[in-house]
């Protein structure tokens, strides 16, 4: 009888320790995941392009202004050429005060990038007043892409296409609008598409060839235990949810995110940002 009691006591303690760690240890800190991308299609002037991608801040759930400052400092240490944010700036269960809004603007505007900063909306963002996000991004020098695009020019007029898809979960995504540029032009070889929900990549590739798709939403499984994590995967990330996939000839990278959704826990999946170095194929790193 004592052995049985001792066994269940050990199990209880292990579960308790795991829960405490997942709540406090798992949600703290910040890691940078580094990836090298090679392509013969990237312009010569963009060889070695440094890109930072972060996602799913879920501001106010666990992420606060101090955490935001830590993220900004880490990003600025990299000295990126381009910044991409792939949605869920604010958690749907929380409401911004004027001070919270000012803190976000101050933090995001402090991020520096040579060519520009871009964002798309997440499903949590769509629960809120969209005008709040437009105001935050505008005042932070982020270009909010809603089924729209931008073209980055190098000093020698090499071009890089950046497209942003509006939210898939709310049936706002329209890749045809994003790619309208190519109805009359074919002078850009390397195309980057931002989405929130990674499963939308299949819709993209049905009609268009793109080189790089960056997404968020899945958190790569917030509770990252095989089989169990599938219960935490939201609609729009049930087919693609790991860090990386090669889909046809397209690279798909999914950020594991900064914040937490629904529950304030992370397990075996620390908050992170992604750092990509895009090299022209055949060139030295």
C-alpha positions in Angstrom: 0.0 0.0 0.0 2.8 2.4 0.9 4.5 1.7 -2.5 1.3 2.6 -4.3 0.9 5.8 -2.3 4.5 6.7 -2.9 4.1 6.1 -6.6 1.1 8.4 -6.9 2.8 11.0 -4.8 5.8 11.0 -7.2 3.5 11.3 -10.2 1.6 14.2 -8.5 4.9 16.0 -7.8 6.1 15.5 -11.3 2.9 16.8 -12.8 3.0 19.8 -10.4 6.6 20.6 -11.3 5.8 20.3 -15.0 2.9 22.7 -14.7 4.9 25.2 -12.7 7.7 25.1 -15.2 5.4 25.3 -18.2 3.8 28.4 -16.7 6.9 30.3 -15.6 10.0 28.7 -17.1 8.5 27.8 -20.4 7.0 31.2 -21.1 10.1 33.2 -20.1 13.3 34.0 -22.0 13.8 34.4 -25.7 15.8 32.3 -28.2 16.8 33.1 -31.8 16.4 30.4 -34.4 18.8 30.9 -37.3 18.3 29.6 -40.8 20.2 29.9 -44.1 18.1 30.1 -47.3 19.8 29.8 -50.7 18.3 30.8 -54.0 19.6 31.6 -57.5 16.6 33.9 -57.9 17.5 36.5 -55.3 19.0 39.6 -56.8 22.8 40.2 -56.5 22.2 43.3 -54.4 20.1 41.2 -52.0 22.7 38.5 -51.5 23.2 37.9 -47.8 19.9 39.7 -46.9 19.2 39.5 -43.2 15.5 39.0 -42.3 14.0 38.8 -38.8 10.6 37.2 -38.5 8.5 37.2 -35.3 4.9 36.4 -34.6 2.1 35.9 -32.1 3.0 38.4 -29.5 -0.4 38.0 -27.8 0.4 41.2 -25.9 -1.0 41.4 -22.3 -1.7 37.7 -21.8 1.9 36.9 -20.6 3.9 39.3 -22.8 4.3 42.7 -21.2 6.2 45.9 -21.9 9.4 44.6 -20.3 9.2 41.5 -22.5 8.6 43.7 -25.6 11.8 45.7 -24.8 13.7 42.4 -24.6 12.4 41.4 -28.0 13.3 44.8 -29.5 16.8 44.7 -28.1 17.4 41.1 -29.4 16.1 42.1 -32.9 18.2 45.2 -33.1 21.4 43.3 -32.2 21.0 41.4 -35.5 20.8 44.7 -37.5 18.2 43.2 -39.9 17.5 44.4 -43.4 13.8 43.6 -43.2 11.4 42.8 -40.3 8.3 40.6 -40.7 5.5 40.2 -38.2 2.9 37.5 -39.0 0.0 38.4 -36.8 -1.7 38.2 -33.4 -0.2 41.3 -31.9 -2.8 41.5 -29.1 -4.5 38.6 -27.4 -8.3 38.5 -28.0 -9.1 38.1 -24.2 -7.5 41.4 -23.3 -8.2 45.1 -24.0 -5.6 47.7 -24.6 -5.5 50.8 -22.5 -4.1 54.0 -23.9 -0.8 53.3 -22.1 -0.7 49.8 -23.5 -1.1 51.2 -27.0 1.6 53.8 -26.4 4.0 51.1 -25.1 3.4 49.0 -28.2 4.0 51.9 -30.5 7.2 52.9 -28.7 8.5 49.4 -28.7 7.7 48.6 -32.3 8.9 51.9 -33.6 12.2 51.2 -31.9 12.9 48.2 -34.1 15.3 49.2 -36.9 15.5 47.8 -40.4 17.3 48.9 -43.5 14.6 48.3 -46.1 11.4 48.2 -44.0 9.0 46.6 -41.5 6.0 44.6 -42.6 3.0 43.0 -40.8 -0.2 41.0 -41.4 -3.2 40.5 -39.2 -3.8 37.4 -37.1 -7.1 35.8 -36.1 -6.9 37.3 -32.6 -6.4 40.8 -34.2 -9.7 40.4 -36.1 -11.6 40.1 -32.9 -10.6 43.7 -32.1 -11.2 47.0 -33.9 -9.0 46.8 -37.0 -8.5 50.6 -36.8 -6.5 50.1 -33.6 -3.9 48.0 -35.5 -3.8 50.3 -38.4 -3.0 53.1 -36.0 -0.4 51.1 -34.1 1.4 49.9 -37.2 1.3 53.3 -38.9 2.8 55.0 -35.9 5.5 52.3 -35.6 6.6 52.6 -39.3 5.3 49.1 -40.1 3.6 48.5 -43.4 0.4 46.6 -42.7 -0.3 44.4 -45.7 -4.0 43.3 -46.2 -4.1 41.4 -49.5 -1.6 43.9 -50.8 2.1 44.1 -51.6 5.2 46.2 -51.6 8.3 46.2 -53.8 11.7 46.8 -52.2 14.4 48.3 -54.5 18.1 48.0 -54.0 20.5 50.8 -54.8 21.0 49.2 -58.3 17.3 48.7 -58.8 17.2 45.0 -58.0 13.6 44.2 -56.9 12.2 42.1 -54.1 8.5 41.3 -53.9 6.8 41.3 -50.4 3.1 40.2 -50.3 0.8 40.1 -47.3 -2.3 37.9 -47.1 -5.2 39.0 -45.0 -6.6 36.7 -42.4 -7.7 33.2 -43.5 -9.7 32.3 -40.4 -12.1 35.1 -41.1 -12.3 34.5 -44.8 -10.5 37.7 -45.7 -7.6 36.1 -47.5 -7.3 36.8 -51.3 -4.0 35.8 -52.9 -5.2 37.0 -56.3 -5.2 40.6 -55.0 -1.7 40.1 -53.4 -0.3 39.0 -56.8 -2.0 41.6 -59.0 1.4 43.1 -59.8 2.2 40.0 -61.9 -0.8 40.4 -64.1 1.2 43.0 -66.1 4.8 42.4 -64.9 7.3 39.6 -64.7 10.4 41.5 -63.7 10.7 40.2 -60.1 12.1 36.7 -59.6 12.1 36.3 -55.8 8.8 36.5 -54.0 8.1 36.5 -50.3 4.6 36.0 -49.0 3.4 36.7 -45.4 0.4 34.8 -44.0 -0.8 34.2 -40.5 -2.2 30.7 -40.9 0.3 28.4 -42.6 -2.3 26.0 -44.1 -3.2 28.8 -46.6 0.0 28.0 -48.5 -1.9 25.3 -50.4 -4.3 28.0 -51.7 -1.3 30.1 -52.7 0.5 27.4 -54.6 -2.6 26.3 -56.5 -2.3 29.4 -58.6 1.1 31.0 -58.0 4.8 30.2 -57.7 6.4 31.9 -54.8 9.8 31.3 -53.2 9.3 31.9 -49.5 6.2 31.9 -47.2 6.4 33.0 -43.6 3.7 32.2 -41.1 2.8 32.0 -37.5 -0.4 30.9 -35.7 0.6 27.3 -34.8 3.2 28.3 -32.2 4.8 25.0 -33.5 2.6 23.4 -30.8 2.5 25.5 -27.7 2.6 22.4 -25.5 5.2 20.6 -27.6 4.6 17.0 -26.7 4.0 14.5 -29.6 0.3 13.7 -30.1 -0.7 15.9 -27.2 0.3 19.1 -29.0 -2.1 18.4 -31.8 -4.9 19.3 -29.4 -3.5 22.8 -29.2 -3.2 23.4 -32.9 -5.8 26.0 -34.1 -7.7 25.9 -37.4 -5.4 27.0 -40.2 -2.4 25.2 -38.8 -3.4 21.5 -38.7 -1.5 20.4 -41.8 1.6 22.7 -41.4 2.7 23.5 -37.9 6.4 22.6 -37.5 9.3 25.0 -38.0 9.9 24.2 -41.6 8.4 22.6 -44.7 9.4 22.3 -48.3 6.1 22.5 -50.2 6.8 21.9 -53.9 9.7 24.3 -54.5 8.6 26.8 -51.8 10.2 27.3 -48.4 7.6 27.6 -45.6 8.9 28.7 -42.2 6.5 28.9 -39.3 7.4 31.0 -36.2 6.8 29.4 -32.8 5.9 32.8 -31.6 6.5 35.0 -28.6 3.3 34.7 -26.5 0.7 32.2 -25.5 -2.9 31.6 -26.7 -5.8 30.3 -24.6 -3.6 29.0 -21.8 -0.6 30.7 -20.2 1.8 27.7 -20.7 4.6 26.7 -23.0 6.3 23.3 -22.8 9.5 22.3 -24.7 8.9 25.4 -26.9 10.5 28.6 -25.7 9.4 32.0 -27.0 11.5 32.7 -30.1 12.3 34.9 -33.1 13.5 33.6 -36.5 16.6 35.0 -38.2 17.0 34.2 -41.9 20.1 34.9 -44.0 19.1 34.7 -47.7 22.1 34.0 -49.9 22.3 34.0 -53.6 23.0 30.4 -54.6 26.6 29.7 -55.3 27.8 32.7 -53.3 29.8 32.4 -50.0 27.9 32.7 -46.8 
